[in-house]
Amino acid sequence: MTTSATTRDRKLLGELRGAVGGRHVLTSARATARFRKGYRTGEGPAIAVVRPGSLVELWRAVRACVAADVSIIMQASNTGLTGGSTPDGDDYPGGLVIISTTRLSALKVIRGGEQVVCLPGTTLYALEAALRPYGREPHSVIGSSCLGASVVGGVCNNSGGSLIRRGPAYTQLALYAQVQGDGTLRLLNHLGIALGDEPETLLARLERGEFTEADIDPADDRWAHDHSYAAHVRDIDSDVPARFNADPRCLFEAAGSAGKLIVFAVRLDTFAREEETTTFYIGTRQPDRLTALRRTMLRDFDTLPIAGEYMHAEAFDIADRYGRDMFFAIERLGTDRLPALFAAKSRFDALFAGLFGNGLSDRLMQWSSRFIPDHLPPRMREYRARFDHHLILKVPREQVEAARALLGELFPGGSEADHFECTAQEAAKAFLHRFVAAGAAVRYRAVHRDKVEDIVALDVALPRNTRQWVEQLPAELAARTVHTLYYGHFFCQVFHQDYIVTKGTDPLAFEHALWALLDARGAQYPAEHNVGHLYVARPELARFYREIDPRNQLNPGIGHTPRGRDWNDHACAGAHGEHP
């Protein structure tokens, strides 16, 4: 580090401490470790991790970083799978500051519960809890919520969800700051709430909730969720996937911004909770039957189903063995304590990494999971013994009879295809089992580092007209896998595909080979996660990033884009490989 850079950093650290308080500016390797390392991938150094406690403090911290011309990564819960909110290497222009928003967790329910305003650290769980008295729920339920994922993170990443009718997280109503091309910082209030014009006054008023319903513009001409998705997903003959990260339909200011804007708040629609539902568990050896079910329900049913979650038998088994303790924790403790438990787990691993290597907590929890009694219903276990393909289908009350008739036709019983109607307990356990699958792959890697090189994780959106959705890996790739896990949101044709590859396999080369296969199938990827540092941003997405961050000071290098200021540095573009 040059003398000038050291002097600048000292000055910057002083300004940051003045903005947020000394105890919330972390600089030591140990204190910053859990912020600098991604949940699955990504790691690098940082000048500091800054934890503002108010929107005004956030504004002041960002303003200091922009003035010092350091690179900035905004981070919420750090639960992402692609490393999009953590450093990736040490070549950030001007050095790097990570701003963690976990202390900014307030939310305000507005318009009688029909909408909410969420600050950048608000978790999905907190939003679920706040809406429960209103009989409402957010865009996404369970899944990411149990990990402590943030609402704003979901919007910025166009995150998907398990609910068929709602599409990606999306809004056109946001309050954010943008670094202009000349290096100045500009605050833009597009929330549709009158709060004044002076930045610090505006931000303080919002955080304190100093506005009335009269100050809220109904904003009927702007969307606070993707209104068109329910019709969009029904177009089963389209050769374009239903939802994917780079879809220009859903790139708008904060939505899809992936850390290229400083988002202070978003305004979102909420949804009436479906109280009377029925869940069916479906098993088959013939995937064509599932295709027929999906196409018939999307094309012919007056009402869309609520959820249709797919799980292959191999994913079933890995989740069963390596996700058991997570299943148990969610079931017994609920989701409210899990964010704190994940934070404690991260701190524990950071503390003991030097002595015991990475993943000590995972190894300890896996050892202890052997003492947990069988957690899955007998009928699910019976179906696992009979069938390779499993689907959990939830439908509203008005759709139950039609669903029963169709399932009786397509899955009549016997050795090839069958179904049963779940009890409430079976339904809860089936969905929970499906959602622990992703974490189970991470656990497997932690426990079997001696024979596993890494996880190659893809989330893939297949064209809506796809009929042959089951992947057939070439023999040379299949030979490089220890386990291949397929699970996902079946009616949206969005699949999570986790490849646990053998020791000595080059994960990057393996992933590039998969890209070529997916491109040949007309797939888009990522489907519902950020491009992070794993995927190459498609041209439409890269253009969007350039438009909203012309200085390229915020999260530079995301999606294998250039890291240099003004987008001039191309050194990073080939560092991890170009998209075919």
C-alpha positions as CSV (number, residue, x, y, z in Angstrom):
1,M,0.0,0.0,0.0
2,T,1.4,3.4,-0.9
3,T,1.9,6.2,1.6
4,S,-0.9,8.3,0.0
5,A,-3.3,5.4,0.1
6,T,-2.5,4.7,3.8
7,T,-3.0,8.4,4.6
8,R,-6.3,8.4,2.7
9,D,-7.5,5.2,4.5
10,R,-6.7,6.7,7.9
11,K,-8.7,9.8,7.1
12,L,-11.5,7.7,5.8
13,L,-11.6,5.5,8.9
14,G,-11.8,8.6,11.0
15,E,-14.7,9.9,9.0
16,L,-16.5,6.6,9.2
17,R,-16.0,6.4,13.0
18,G,-17.4,9.9,13.2
19,A,-20.4,8.9,11.2
20,V,-21.4,5.6,12.8
21,G,-19.3,5.3,16.0
22,G,-16.0,3.6,16.6
23,R,-17.4,0.2,17.7
24,H,-19.3,-0.1,14.4
25,V,-16.2,0.3,12.2
26,L,-14.6,-3.1,12.1
27,T,-11.0,-3.4,10.7
28,S,-9.4,-6.5,12.2
29,A,-9.3,-9.7,10.1
30,R,-11.1,-11.6,12.8
31,A,-13.9,-9.1,13.3
32,T,-14.5,-8.7,9.6
33,A,-14.2,-12.3,8.6
34,R,-17.9,-13.2,8.6
35,F,-18.7,-10.2,6.4
36,R,-15.8,-10.8,4.0
37,K,-16.6,-14.4,3.2
38,G,-19.7,-15.5,1.3
39,Y,-22.1,-18.3,2.4
40,R,-21.0,-20.5,-0.4
41,T,-18.4,-18.6,-2.3
42,G,-16.4,-15.4,-2.4
43,E,-13.8,-13.9,-0.1
44,G,-11.3,-11.0,0.0
45,P,-9.8,-8.2,2.1
46,A,-11.5,-4.9,3.1
47,I,-10.3,-1.6,4.5
48,A,-13.3,-1.8,6.9
49,V,-16.7,-3.2,7.6
50,V,-19.1,-0.4,8.5
51,R,-22.4,-1.0,10.4
52,P,-24.6,2.1,10.4
53,G,-27.4,2.3,12.9
54,S,-29.6,4.7,11.1
55,L,-30.4,5.8,7.5
56,V,-28.6,9.1,8.2
57,E,-25.5,7.3,9.4
58,L,-25.7,5.2,6.2
59,W,-25.9,8.3,4.1
60,R,-22.9,9.8,5.8
61,A,-20.8,6.6,5.6
62,V,-21.6,6.3,1.9
63,R,-20.8,9.9,1.2
64,A,-17.4,9.5,2.9
65,C,-16.6,6.4,0.9
66,V,-17.6,8.1,-2.4
67,A,-15.5,11.1,-1.6
68,A,-12.5,8.9,-0.8
69,D,-13.0,7.1,-4.1
70,V,-13.0,3.6,-2.5
71,S,-15.1,0.8,-3.9
72,I,-18.2,0.0,-1.9
73,I,-20.1,-3.3,-1.4
74,M,-23.5,-3.1,0.2
75,Q,-24.3,-6.1,2.2
76,A,-27.5,-7.2,4.0
77,S,-27.7,-10.7,5.5
78,N,-24.9,-12.3,3.5
79,T,-27.1,-15.3,2.8
80,G,-26.5,-15.3,-1.0
81,L,-25.3,-18.3,-2.9
82,T,-23.2,-16.6,-5.6
83,G,-20.9,-14.2,-3.6
84,G,-22.6,-11.1,-4.9
85,S,-22.4,-9.2,-1.6
86,T,-18.9,-10.2,-0.5
87,P,-15.4,-9.4,-2.0
88,D,-14.0,-11.5,-4.7
89,G,-10.2,-11.1,-4.6
90,D,-8.2,-8.1,-3.7
91,D,-8.1,-5.9,-6.8
92,Y,-10.8,-3.4,-6.1
93,P,-10.0,0.1,-7.2
94,G,-9.1,2.3,-4.3
95,G,-9.6,-0.6,-1.9
96,L,-12.9,-1.8,-0.6
97,V,-15.3,-0.9,2.2
98,I,-18.2,-3.2,3.0
99,I,-21.3,-1.5,4.5
100,S,-23.5,-4.0,6.4
101,T,-27.1,-2.9,6.8
102,T,-28.2,-5.5,9.4
103,R,-28.8,-2.8,12.0
104,L,-31.2,-1.0,9.7
105,S,-34.1,-3.4,10.2
106,A,-37.2,-1.2,10.6
107,L,-40.3,-1.6,8.5
108,K,-43.6,0.2,8.3
109,V,-46.9,-1.3,7.3
110,I,-48.9,1.2,5.2
111,R,-52.3,1.4,3.4
112,G,-54.0,-1.0,5.9
113,G,-51.5,-3.8,5.4
114,E,-51.7,-3.8,1.6
115,Q,-48.2,-2.4,1.3
116,V,-45.0,-2.1,3.4
117,V,-41.9,0.1,3.4
118,C,-38.8,-1.8,4.3
119,L,-35.4,-0.5,5.2
120,P,-32.3,-2.3,3.9
121,G,-31.8,-4.7,6.8
122,T,-35.4,-5.8,7.2
123,T,-35.5,-9.6,7.1
124,L,-38.2,-11.6,5.3
125,Y,-39.0,-13.2,8.7
126,A,-39.6,-9.9,10.3
127,L,-41.9,-8.9,7.4
128,E,-43.8,-12.2,7.7
129,A,-44.3,-11.5,11.4
130,A,-45.4,-7.9,10.9
131,L,-48.0,-8.9,8.3
132,R,-49.5,-11.9,10.2
133,P,-52.0,-9.8,12.2
134,Y,-53.3,-8.3,8.9
135,G,-53.9,-11.7,7.3
136,R,-51.2,-10.8,4.7
137,E,-47.9,-12.2,3.7
138,P,-44.9,-11.0,1.6
139,H,-43.8,-12.0,-1.8
140,S,-41.6,-14.8,-0.5
141,V,-42.3,-17.3,2.3
142,I,-40.1,-19.8,4.0
143,G,-36.9,-20.8,2.1
144,S,-34.8,-17.7,2.3
145,S,-36.8,-16.3,5.2
146,C,-35.5,-19.0,7.6
147,L,-32.0,-18.0,6.8
148,G,-32.5,-14.4,7.7
149,A,-32.4,-13.1,4.1
150,S,-33.3,-9.5,3.7
151,V,-36.3,-8.0,1.8
152,V,-34.2,-5.4,0.0
153,G,-31.6,-8.0,-1.0
154,G,-34.4,-10.0,-2.7
155,V,-35.5,-7.0,-4.7
156,C,-32.0,-6.0,-5.7
157,N,-31.3,-9.5,-6.9
158,N,-34.7,-10.1,-8.6
159,S,-35.0,-13.1,-6.3
160,G,-37.6,-15.7,-7.1
161,G,-39.7,-17.7,-4.7
162,S,-41.7,-20.8,-4.4
163,L,-45.1,-19.2,-5.0
164,I,-46.3,-19.6,-8.6
165,R,-48.4,-16.5,-9.0
166,R,-45.9,-13.9,-7.8
167,G,-42.8,-14.1,-10.0
168,P,-39.5,-12.3,-9.0
169,A,-39.3,-9.8,-6.2
170,Y,-39.9,-6.4,-7.9
171,T,-40.8,-2.9,-7.2
172,Q,-40.7,0.5,-9.0
173,L,-41.0,2.3,-5.7
174,A,-37.7,2.9,-3.9
175,L,-35.5,5.4,-2.2
176,Y,-31.9,5.1,-3.2
177,A,-28.6,7.0,-3.8
178,Q,-26.7,6.9,-7.0
179,V,-23.0,7.7,-7.7
180,Q,-23.1,10.0,-10.7
181,G,-20.6,9.8,-13.5
182,D,-18.7,12.9,-12.1
183,G,-18.3,11.1,-8.7
184,T,-21.0,12.9,-6.8
185,L,-23.7,11.3,-4.7
186,R,-27.4,11.9,-5.5
187,L,-30.4,10.8,-3.4
188,L,-33.6,10.0,-5.3
189,N,-36.9,9.5,-3.6
190,H,-39.1,7.4,-5.8
191,L,-41.0,5.8,-2.9
192,G,-44.1,7.8,-3.6
193,I,-44.1,9.3,-0.1
194,A,-43.7,13.0,0.5
195,L,-40.7,13.4,3.0
196,G,-39.1,16.7,1.9
197,D,-36.0,17.3,-0.1
198,E,-33.0,17.7,2.2
199,P,-31.4,14.3,2.3
200,E,-30.7,13.9,6.1
201,T,-34.1,15.3,7.0
202,L,-35.9,13.1,4.5
203,L,-34.1,10.0,5.7
204,A,-34.7,10.7,9.4
205,R,-38.4,11.3,8.8
206,L,-38.8,8.1,6.9
207,E,-37.0,6.1,9.6
208,R,-39.1,7.6,12.4
209,G,-42.3,7.1,10.4
210,E,-43.0,10.8,10.4
211,F,-45.6,10.7,7.6
212,T,-49.3,10.1,7.3
213,E,-51.4,8.2,4.8
214,A,-52.1,11.6,3.2
215,D,-48.4,11.8,2.3
216,I,-48.5,8.5,0.5
217,D,-49.2,8.7,-3.2
218,P,-51.3,5.6,-4.3
219,A,-48.8,5.4,-7.2
220,D,-51.3,3.4,-9.3
221,D,-49.2,3.8,-12.4
222,R,-46.2,2.2,-10.7
223,W,-45.8,-1.5,-9.7
224,A,-44.8,-2.7,-6.2
225,H,-44.8,-6.3,-7.5
226,D,-44.8,-7.9,-10.9
227,H,-48.4,-7.6,-11.9
228,S,-48.0,-9.5,-15.2
229,Y,-46.3,-12.6,-13.9
230,A,-49.5,-14.7,-13.3
231,A,-50.4,-14.3,-17.0
232,H,-46.8,-14.6,-18.1
233,V,-46.2,-18.0,-16.5
234,R,-49.3,-19.4,-18.3
235,D,-47.7,-18.9,-21.7
236,I,-46.6,-22.5,-21.9
237,D,-45.6,-22.4,-25.5
238,S,-43.1,-19.6,-25.2
239,D,-39.4,-20.4,-25.9
240,V,-38.4,-17.8,-23.3
241,P,-38.1,-18.7,-19.6
242,A,-40.7,-17.4,-17.2
243,R,-38.3,-15.6,-14.9
244,F,-34.6,-15.0,-14.8
245,N,-32.1,-12.5,-13.4
246,A,-31.4,-10.7,-16.6
247,D,-34.9,-10.4,-17.8
248,P,-35.3,-6.7,-19.0
249,R,-38.9,-6.8,-17.9
250,C,-37.8,-6.7,-14.3
251,L,-34.8,-4.4,-14.3
252,F,-35.9,-1.0,-12.9
253,E,-33.9,1.2,-10.6
254,A,-33.5,-0.8,-7.3
255,A,-35.0,-3.9,-8.8
256,G,-32.1,-6.0,-10.1
257,S,-29.5,-3.4,-9.1
258,A,-27.3,-6.0,-7.4
259,G,-25.5,-3.5,-5.2
260,K,-25.0,-0.9,-8.0
261,L,-27.2,1.5,-6.1
262,I,-27.4,2.4,-2.4
263,V,-30.9,1.4,-1.5
264,F,-32.4,3.0,1.6
265,A,-35.9,1.7,1.4
266,V,-38.3,-0.1,-0.9
267,R,-42.1,-0.1,-1.0
268,L,-43.8,-3.4,-1.8
269,D,-47.2,-4.9,-2.1
270,T,-48.4,-7.6,0.2
271,F,-50.7,-10.5,-0.5
272,A,-53.7,-12.1,1.2
273,R,-52.7,-15.2,3.0
274,E,-54.4,-18.4,1.6
275,E,-55.9,-20.0,4.7
276,E,-57.8,-22.9,3.2
277,T,-55.4,-24.9,1.1
278,T,-54.7,-28.6,0.2
279,T,-51.3,-30.1,-0.4
280,F,-50.7,-33.2,-2.6
281,Y,-47.6,-35.3,-2.6
282,I,-46.9,-36.8,-6.0
283,G,-44.4,-39.5,-7.0
284,T,-43.5,-40.9,-10.4
285,R,-40.9,-42.7,-12.4
286,Q,-42.1,-41.0,-15.6
287,P,-41.3,-37.2,-15.7
288,D,-43.6,-36.8,-18.7
289,R,-46.5,-37.1,-16.3
290,L,-45.3,-34.1,-14.4
291,T,-44.9,-32.2,-17.6
292,A,-48.6,-33.0,-18.5
293,L,-49.7,-31.9,-15.0
294,R,-47.8,-28.6,-15.3
295,R,-49.0,-27.7,-18.7
296,T,-52.7,-28.7,-18.1
297,M,-52.9,-26.7,-14.8
298,L,-51.3,-23.6,-16.3
299,R,-53.3,-23.7,-19.5
300,D,-56.7,-24.9,-18.3
301,F,-57.3,-24.1,-14.7
302,D,-59.1,-20.9,-13.8
303,T,-56.9,-20.4,-10.8
304,L,-53.2,-20.9,-10.6
305,P,-51.9,-23.3,-8.0
306,I,-50.1,-21.8,-5.0
307,A,-46.9,-23.8,-5.2
308,G,-45.4,-26.8,-7.0
309,E,-42.0,-27.8,-5.6
310,Y,-39.9,-30.5,-7.3
311,M,-37.3,-32.8,-5.7
312,H,-35.3,-35.6,-7.3
313,A,-34.6,-38.7,-5.3
314,E,-30.9,-37.9,-4.9
315,A,-31.7,-34.5,-3.5
316,F,-34.2,-36.1,-1.2
317,D,-31.6,-38.4,0.2
318,I,-28.9,-35.7,0.7
319,A,-31.5,-33.4,2.4
320,D,-32.6,-36.3,4.5
321,R,-29.1,-37.0,5.9
322,Y,-27.3,-33.7,5.7
323,G,-30.2,-31.3,6.3
324,R,-31.7,-33.1,9.3
325,D,-30.5,-30.8,12.0
326,M,-31.6,-27.7,10.0
327,F,-35.0,-29.3,9.5
328,F,-35.2,-30.0,13.2
329,A,-34.2,-26.5,14.2
330,I,-36.8,-24.8,11.9
331,E,-39.5,-27.2,13.0
332,R,-38.8,-27.0,16.8
333,L,-37.5,-23.4,17.2
334,G,-39.3,-21.7,14.3
335,T,-37.7,-19.3,12.0
336,D,-37.4,-16.4,14.3
337,R,-34.3,-17.6,16.1
338,L,-32.5,-18.9,13.0
339,P,-31.0,-15.6,11.8
340,A,-29.3,-15.2,15.2
341,L,-28.1,-18.9,15.1
342,F,-26.6,-18.4,11.6
343,A,-24.8,-15.3,12.8
344,A,-23.5,-17.2,15.8
345,K,-22.4,-20.0,13.5
346,S,-20.5,-17.6,11.2
347,R,-18.7,-16.1,14.2
348,F,-17.8,-19.5,15.6
349,D,-16.3,-20.6,12.3
350,A,-14.4,-17.4,12.0
351,L,-13.0,-17.8,15.5
352,F,-11.8,-21.4,15.0
353,A,-10.9,-21.5,11.3
354,G,-7.2,-21.1,12.1
355,L,-7.1,-24.1,14.4
356,F,-9.6,-26.5,12.8
357,G,-10.0,-25.3,9.2
358,N,-13.2,-24.2,7.6
359,G,-16.6,-25.6,8.4
360,L,-16.0,-26.8,12.0
361,S,-19.6,-25.9,13.0
362,D,-21.0,-27.9,10.1
363,R,-18.9,-31.0,11.1
364,L,-20.0,-30.7,14.7
365,M,-23.7,-30.3,13.7
366,Q,-23.5,-33.2,11.3
367,W,-22.1,-35.4,14.0
368,S,-24.8,-34.4,16.4
369,S,-27.6,-34.9,13.8
370,R,-27.2,-38.7,14.2
371,F,-29.1,-38.4,17.5
372,I,-32.1,-36.7,16.0
373,P,-35.0,-39.1,15.5
374,D,-36.5,-39.8,12.1
375,H,-38.2,-36.6,11.0
376,L,-40.0,-37.5,7.8
377,P,-43.5,-39.0,7.5
378,P,-43.8,-42.7,6.7
379,R,-45.7,-42.0,3.4
380,M,-42.9,-39.8,2.2
381,R,-40.3,-42.5,2.9
382,E,-42.5,-45.0,1.1
383,Y,-42.6,-42.8,-2.0
384,R,-38.9,-42.3,-1.9
385,A,-38.5,-46.1,-2.1
386,R,-40.9,-46.2,-5.1
387,F,-40.2,-43.1,-7.2
388,D,-37.3,-41.0,-8.5
389,H,-39.4,-37.8,-9.1
390,H,-41.3,-36.0,-6.3
391,L,-43.6,-33.0,-6.5
392,I,-45.3,-31.1,-3.6
393,L,-48.4,-29.4,-5.0
394,K,-50.4,-26.8,-3.0
395,V,-53.7,-25.6,-4.3
396,P,-56.4,-23.2,-3.1
397,R,-59.8,-24.3,-1.8
398,E,-61.5,-23.6,-5.1
399,Q,-59.1,-25.8,-7.0
400,V,-59.1,-28.9,-4.9
401,E,-61.7,-30.9,-6.8
402,A,-60.3,-30.2,-10.2
403,A,-56.8,-31.1,-8.9
404,R,-58.0,-34.3,-7.4
405,A,-59.6,-35.3,-10.7
406,L,-56.5,-34.5,-12.7
407,L,-54.1,-36.2,-10.3
408,G,-56.3,-39.3,-10.3
409,E,-55.9,-39.4,-14.1
410,L,-52.2,-38.8,-14.3
411,F,-51.0,-40.4,-11.1
412,P,-53.5,-43.2,-10.6
413,G,-51.5,-45.5,-8.3
414,G,-49.2,-48.4,-8.9
415,S,-45.5,-48.6,-9.6
416,E,-45.2,-45.8,-12.2
417,A,-47.1,-42.9,-10.6
418,D,-49.1,-42.2,-7.5
419,H,-50.2,-39.4,-5.2
420,F,-51.7,-38.8,-1.8
421,E,-53.4,-35.9,0.0
422,C,-51.3,-34.6,2.8
423,T,-52.3,-34.0,6.3
424,A,-51.3,-30.6,7.7
425,Q,-48.3,-32.1,9.4
426,E,-47.2,-34.0,6.3
427,A,-47.5,-30.9,4.1
428,A,-45.4,-28.8,6.5
429,K,-42.7,-31.5,6.7
430,A,-42.7,-32.0,2.9
431,F,-42.1,-28.4,2.1
432,L,-39.6,-28.0,4.9
433,H,-37.7,-31.1,3.6
434,R,-37.5,-29.5,0.2
435,F,-36.2,-26.2,1.5
436,V,-33.3,-27.7,3.5
437,A,-31.9,-29.2,0.3
438,A,-29.7,-26.2,-0.7
439,G,-28.0,-26.0,2.7
440,A,-27.6,-29.8,2.7
441,A,-25.2,-29.6,-0.2
442,V,-23.1,-27.1,1.7
443,R,-23.0,-29.4,4.7
444,Y,-22.0,-32.3,2.5
445,R,-19.0,-30.4,1.2
446,A,-18.0,-29.3,4.7
447,V,-18.1,-32.9,6.0
448,H,-16.4,-34.6,3.0
449,R,-13.7,-32.2,2.0
450,D,-11.3,-35.1,1.5
451,K,-13.2,-36.4,-1.5
452,V,-15.1,-33.3,-2.7
453,E,-13.5,-30.5,-4.5
454,D,-16.5,-28.1,-4.4
455,I,-20.1,-27.5,-5.2
456,V,-21.0,-26.2,-8.6
457,A,-24.4,-24.6,-8.0
458,L,-26.6,-23.4,-10.8
459,D,-30.1,-22.0,-10.7
460,V,-31.5,-22.5,-14.2
461,A,-34.6,-21.2,-15.9
462,L,-35.8,-23.4,-18.8
463,P,-38.0,-22.1,-21.6
464,R,-41.7,-22.3,-20.8
465,N,-42.3,-24.7,-23.7
466,T,-39.7,-27.2,-22.4
467,R,-41.0,-30.8,-22.2
468,Q,-37.8,-32.7,-21.7
469,W,-36.7,-30.9,-18.5
470,V,-34.8,-33.8,-17.0
471,E,-31.0,-33.2,-17.5
472,Q,-28.9,-35.9,-19.1
473,L,-25.3,-35.3,-18.2
474,P,-22.6,-36.5,-20.7
475,A,-20.7,-39.4,-19.3
476,E,-17.5,-37.4,-18.9
477,L,-19.3,-34.9,-16.7
478,A,-21.3,-37.5,-14.8
479,A,-18.0,-39.3,-13.9
480,R,-16.8,-36.1,-12.2
481,T,-19.8,-35.8,-9.8
482,V,-20.2,-37.4,-6.4
483,H,-23.8,-36.3,-6.2
484,T,-26.1,-34.3,-8.5
485,L,-29.0,-32.6,-6.8
486,Y,-32.0,-31.4,-8.7
487,Y,-34.8,-29.5,-7.0
488,G,-36.8,-26.4,-7.8
489,H,-40.0,-24.5,-8.6
490,F,-41.5,-26.8,-11.2
491,F,-44.4,-24.7,-12.6
492,C,-42.0,-21.8,-13.3
493,Q,-39.5,-24.2,-14.8
494,V,-36.8,-22.9,-12.4
495,F,-34.4,-25.6,-11.2
496,H,-31.6,-25.5,-8.7
497,Q,-28.9,-27.9,-9.9
498,D,-26.1,-28.6,-7.4
499,Y,-23.2,-30.7,-8.6
500,I,-20.9,-32.0,-5.9
501,V,-17.7,-32.6,-7.9
502,T,-14.9,-35.1,-7.2
503,K,-11.6,-34.1,-5.7
504,G,-9.3,-32.8,-8.3
505,T,-12.0,-31.6,-10.6
506,D,-11.7,-28.0,-11.9
507,P,-15.0,-26.5,-10.8
508,L,-14.7,-23.6,-13.3
509,A,-14.1,-25.9,-16.3
510,F,-17.0,-28.1,-15.1
511,E,-19.3,-25.1,-14.8
512,H,-18.3,-23.8,-18.3
513,A,-19.1,-27.2,-19.8
514,L,-22.6,-27.0,-18.1
515,W,-23.1,-23.5,-19.5
516,A,-22.6,-24.9,-23.0
517,L,-25.3,-27.6,-22.4
518,L,-27.7,-25.1,-21.0
519,D,-27.2,-22.6,-23.8
520,A,-28.1,-25.4,-26.3
521,R,-31.4,-25.9,-24.4
522,G,-32.3,-22.2,-24.5
523,A,-32.0,-21.8,-20.8
524,Q,-31.2,-18.7,-18.8
525,Y,-29.1,-18.6,-15.7
526,P,-29.1,-17.5,-13.0
527,A,-32.8,-17.8,-12.6
528,E,-33.5,-16.2,-9.3
529,H,-30.2,-15.5,-7.6
530,N,-27.8,-12.7,-8.3
531,V,-25.1,-13.2,-10.9
532,G,-22.6,-12.7,-8.1
533,H,-19.1,-13.6,-9.1
534,L,-20.0,-17.0,-10.5
535,Y,-22.1,-16.0,-13.5
536,V,-21.3,-13.7,-16.4
537,A,-23.8,-10.9,-16.7
538,R,-25.8,-11.1,-19.9
539,P,-25.5,-8.1,-22.2
540,E,-28.9,-6.7,-21.1
541,L,-27.9,-6.9,-17.4
542,A,-24.4,-5.5,-18.0
543,R,-26.0,-2.5,-19.8
544,F,-28.3,-1.9,-16.9
545,Y,-25.4,-1.9,-14.4
546,R,-23.6,0.7,-16.5
547,E,-26.7,2.9,-16.6
548,I,-27.3,2.9,-12.9
549,D,-23.7,3.1,-11.8
550,P,-21.8,5.0,-14.5
551,R,-18.8,5.6,-12.1
552,N,-18.6,1.8,-11.4
553,Q,-17.8,2.5,-7.8
554,L,-20.5,0.2,-6.3
555,N,-19.9,-3.5,-6.3
556,P,-17.5,-3.3,-9.2
557,G,-16.8,-6.6,-11.1
558,I,-20.2,-8.1,-10.4
559,G,-21.1,-10.6,-13.1
560,H,-17.5,-10.6,-14.5
561,T,-17.9,-7.0,-15.6
562,P,-14.9,-4.6,-15.5
563,R,-13.8,-3.4,-12.1
564,G,-12.1,-0.1,-13.1
565,R,-13.7,3.3,-12.7
566,D,-15.8,4.5,-15.6
567,W,-15.9,0.8,-16.8
568,N,-12.5,1.2,-18.4
569,D,-10.6,-1.7,-16.8
570,H,-11.1,-5.0,-18.6
571,A,-8.5,-6.9,-16.6
572,C,-11.1,-8.6,-14.5
573,A,-13.3,-9.7,-17.4
574,G,-11.5,-12.9,-18.2
575,A,-10.3,-13.7,-14.7
576,H,-12.9,-16.3,-14.2
577,G,-13.7,-17.1,-17.8
578,E,-16.0,-15.5,-20.4
579,H,-19.5,-16.7,-21.2
580,P,-19.5,-18.8,-24.3
